[in-house]
Amino acid sequence: MMNILVLCTGNSCRSQMAEGYLKYFAKNDATIYSAGVETHGVNPRAIAIMKEDGIDISNHTSNNLEEYLNINFDYILTVCDNAKERCPFFPGKAERLHYNFFDPSKVEGTEEEIHAAFTKTRNQIKEYCNEFVNNSILKLT
């Protein structure tokens, strides 16, 4: 079974969405973890936007990457530039992949503008995760 870590700055939004989609698309073919170089708690807007797409991340927790230093990962996916720069060395054969998703939690404006930002980022993460699972996990099973 593959171990995959999704890493972001605060493990509150983008990495939580990615964890939700990776678990959905990979089903039982991989164990998915998410963490942050810091922990900020799970963003309520991330929970809400994922629920709109039928993915429940309300039971996710915000974890620090130090909790997972002893796990041998096959992939480490960084979803923001800050996490990529601050990600420590992980022992083992982990392949690192990076995509800098826009952080919707930084948007200020009307509820509609904030919702649109979360929707856009969620949809990009969904597409990325679906493609990753199809190309990196399901091809190997």
C-alpha positions as CSV (number, residue, x, y, z in Angstrom):
1,M,0.0,0.0,0.0
2,M,1.3,3.4,-0.9
3,N,1.8,6.2,1.6
4,I,1.1,9.7,0.4
5,L,1.7,12.9,2.3
6,V,0.0,16.2,1.2
7,L,1.9,19.1,2.7
8,C,0.9,22.8,3.0
9,T,1.8,25.7,5.3
10,G,-1.0,25.4,7.9
11,N,-2.8,22.2,7.0
12,S,-6.1,24.1,7.1
13,C,-7.4,24.4,3.6
14,R,-5.6,23.3,0.4
15,S,-3.9,20.2,1.9
16,Q,-7.2,19.3,3.6
17,M,-9.1,19.5,0.3
18,A,-6.4,17.4,-1.4
19,E,-6.5,14.8,1.3
20,G,-10.2,14.5,0.9
21,Y,-10.0,14.1,-2.9
22,L,-7.1,11.7,-2.8
23,K,-8.9,9.5,-0.4
24,Y,-12.0,9.6,-2.6
25,F,-10.2,8.8,-5.9
26,A,-7.7,6.3,-4.5
27,K,-10.2,4.5,-2.4
28,N,-8.3,1.7,-0.6
29,D,-5.2,1.8,-2.9
30,A,-3.3,4.3,-0.8
31,T,-3.0,5.7,2.7
32,I,-3.3,9.5,2.6
33,Y,-2.0,11.8,5.2
34,S,-1.9,15.6,5.2
35,A,0.1,17.9,7.4
36,G,1.5,21.5,7.6
37,V,4.8,23.0,8.5
38,E,2.5,24.7,11.1
39,T,-1.0,23.8,12.2
40,H,-3.9,26.3,11.9
41,G,-6.9,24.1,12.3
42,V,-9.2,23.0,9.5
43,N,-10.8,25.9,7.8
44,P,-14.6,25.9,8.0
45,R,-14.9,27.2,4.5
46,A,-12.8,24.3,3.2
47,I,-15.2,21.9,5.0
48,A,-18.2,23.7,3.5
49,I,-16.9,23.9,-0.1
50,M,-15.9,20.2,-0.1
51,K,-19.4,19.3,1.3
52,E,-20.9,21.0,-1.8
53,D,-19.0,18.4,-3.9
54,G,-20.1,15.5,-1.7
55,I,-16.7,15.1,0.2
56,D,-16.9,15.2,4.0
57,I,-13.7,16.5,5.6
58,S,-15.4,17.6,8.8
59,N,-13.6,15.0,10.8
60,H,-10.1,15.9,9.5
61,T,-7.5,17.3,11.9
62,S,-4.8,19.8,11.3
63,N,-1.5,17.9,11.8
64,N,2.1,19.0,12.0
65,L,4.5,17.3,9.6
66,E,6.8,16.3,12.5
67,E,4.1,13.7,13.4
68,Y,4.9,11.8,10.2
69,L,8.7,11.9,10.0
70,N,8.9,8.1,10.8
71,I,6.6,7.1,7.9
72,N,8.1,5.9,4.6
73,F,6.2,7.9,2.0
74,D,6.0,7.0,-1.6
75,Y,4.9,10.6,-2.6
76,I,5.1,13.9,-0.9
77,L,2.8,16.4,-2.6
78,T,3.4,20.1,-1.7
79,V,0.5,22.3,-2.5
80,C,2.0,25.7,-1.8
81,D,5.4,27.3,-2.4
82,N,6.0,28.0,1.3
83,A,5.6,24.3,2.2
84,K,7.9,23.3,-0.6
85,E,10.6,25.6,0.7
86,R,10.2,24.5,4.3
87,C,9.7,20.8,3.8
88,P,12.3,18.8,5.6
89,F,14.2,15.8,4.3
90,F,12.1,12.6,4.6
91,P,14.1,9.4,4.6
92,G,13.2,6.8,2.0
93,K,12.3,6.9,-1.6
94,A,9.5,9.5,-1.6
95,E,9.0,11.2,-4.9
96,R,8.2,14.9,-4.4
97,L,5.7,16.6,-6.6
98,H,4.7,20.3,-6.3
99,Y,1.8,22.5,-7.4
100,N,1.3,25.9,-5.9
101,F,-2.5,26.3,-5.5
102,F,-3.9,29.7,-4.8
103,D,-4.8,30.2,-1.2
104,P,-8.6,31.1,-1.1
105,S,-8.4,31.8,2.7
106,K,-6.5,35.0,1.9
107,V,-9.3,36.4,-0.2
108,E,-11.1,39.4,1.2
109,G,-14.4,40.6,-0.2
110,T,-18.0,39.7,-0.4
111,E,-19.3,36.2,0.5
112,E,-19.8,35.6,-3.2
113,E,-16.1,36.5,-4.0
114,I,-14.8,34.4,-1.2
115,H,-17.0,31.4,-2.2
116,A,-15.9,31.8,-5.8
117,A,-12.2,31.7,-4.7
118,F,-12.8,28.5,-2.7
119,T,-14.7,26.9,-5.5
120,K,-12.0,27.7,-8.0
121,T,-9.2,26.3,-5.8
122,R,-11.3,23.2,-4.9
123,N,-12.0,22.4,-8.5
124,Q,-8.3,22.8,-9.4
125,I,-7.3,20.5,-6.5
126,K,-10.0,18.0,-7.5
127,E,-8.6,17.9,-11.1
128,Y,-5.0,17.6,-9.9
129,C,-5.8,14.8,-7.4
130,N,-7.9,12.8,-10.0
131,E,-5.0,13.0,-12.5
132,F,-2.4,12.1,-9.9
133,V,-4.4,9.0,-8.7
134,N,-5.0,7.9,-12.3
135,N,-1.4,8.3,-13.3
136,S,0.5,7.4,-10.1
137,I,-1.7,5.0,-8.1
138,L,-4.2,3.2,-10.2
139,K,-1.7,2.4,-13.0
140,L,0.3,0.5,-10.4
141,T,-2.5,-1.6,-9.0
